[in-house]
Amino acid sequence: MPPTDLAPRVTLAAAGVLLLNLSGPAFAADFTTFQRDESPAIATALGTTPKHYRQIEPSLYHLAERHAATLDSLPTTERRDRLVALARFIDAKRTAVADAAVIAPGRSLIGLLDPDHGLAPREITALAAAYHCTATIFKKTDPTESLADVAAAFLKAVTAAAQPKAAPTTIVVLGHGLPTEIQSYHIPVAQLADTLVAAATPAEGDATVDLGTLTIICDDCYSADFMINLSRGIVERCHDRSLRLAHLPTLIAGTNRDCVGHADVSAAFVPHFWKDVIELFYIRKPHPEAITLGDFFEKVDNMMYGYGRQPIISGSHVTGYRLTDPTMVQDPVVFVPLSTEECTTLRSLLGLGPDDPCDPFLDIG
């Protein structure tokens, strides 16, 4: 899915005149163009399977598109070499974090469930029990309490989970969302960023914020946009308060950029993404000892790829997919924090200067 903030394809001359960048053809204006013009050469150079390449292809596009002005200045061959190097960087990070626990013994779970539908606490507590986790669920069911009451209780639990030396915790939000809000409970992304930074700031000693023990999963509309806004909000707050940010949380979005989420509405209301998690790691037996990050960006991602697409079968093999309903496509995405050293490497791969913006997190598909 293409992002909404496409970079301009012009450079500003010293005299203040807008000039077309003539160094080479402009970077792809949208994801479909990227698939057509850039992906064949990149996939060939990587030498990977079509299935694996399609799992990182949107991530590569979004990363490159954000820095399109730098890529536009390069000849075509050099630009594609750089795109291949960026794809390998994404792949290396996927390998490095694949075994990280998301739902596993020793982790706590915090759930925030939409109040208006048949989404039961069991959708989280059953998983927690199966993987020997503790679970605390927040959902408005008492008519005497308000949405604000539940939101405040949820944020209090998040505050405890983000404290220095708190136990590793996974936070699961299921319901309605906007790019700037957990819509079900009217929690602005700015408020969640404030809560996390305030909770993780040490009372004394080294002014370092480390949110690396947290994983946040949102299965709602525009969840990737929300996660990007949350990450950048945390970065901005740490900068404004002269705090060193050691690690952002790991973030799992049930929908990619500018995408709505979908659910099968019947007696129970469970969004597609979370329904597939339950199917893969609870209903199917035997289930693994732990659900890892790799399970999300491999198995869950592969299962979700079927929404809005029809497999193309040759003989007994799936050889590709045909887009049948773009409105049903969600294509979940995982964002992982980058260390200072990894940010330096990424800056080098992108050809960025020391003052050019570079997010300390990475979309790994």
Sequence and secondary structure as in RCSB ss.txt:
>XXXX:A:sequence
MPPTDLAPRVTLAAAGVLLLNLSGPAFAADFTTFQRDESPAIATALGTTPKHYRQIEPSLYHLAERHAATLDSLP
TTERRDRLVALARFIDAKRTAVADAAVIAPGRSLIGLLDPDHGLAPREITALAAAYHCTATIFKKTDPTESLADV
AAAFLKAVTAAAQPKAAPTTIVVLGHGLPTEIQSYHIPVAQLADTLVAAATPAEGDATVDLGTLTIICDDCYSAD
FMINLSRGIVERCHDRSLRLAHLPTLIAGTNRDCVGHADVSAAFVPHFWKDVIELFYIRKPHPEAITLGDFFEKV
DNMMYGYGRQPIISGSHVTGYRLTDPTMVQDPVVFVPLSTEECTTLRSLLGLGPDDPCDPFLDIG
>XXXX:A:secstr
   S    SEEE TTS EEE  SSS   SSHHHHHHHTHHHHHHHHT  HHHHHHHHHHHHHHHHHTHHHHHTS 
HHHHHHHHHHHHHHHHHHHHHHTT EEE TT EEEEEE SSS   THHHHHHHHHTT EEEEE    TTS HHHH
HHHHHHHHHHHHSTT   EEEEEES  BTTEEGGGTEEHHHHHHHHHHHHS SSSS EEE TTEEEEEESTTHHH
HHHHHHHHHHHHHHHTT EEEE  EEEESS TT    EEESSSEEEHHHHHHHIIIIISSS  SSEEHHIIIIII
HHHHTTTTEEEEEETTEEEEEEE  GGG    EEEEE  HHHHHHHHHHHT  TTS   SEEE  
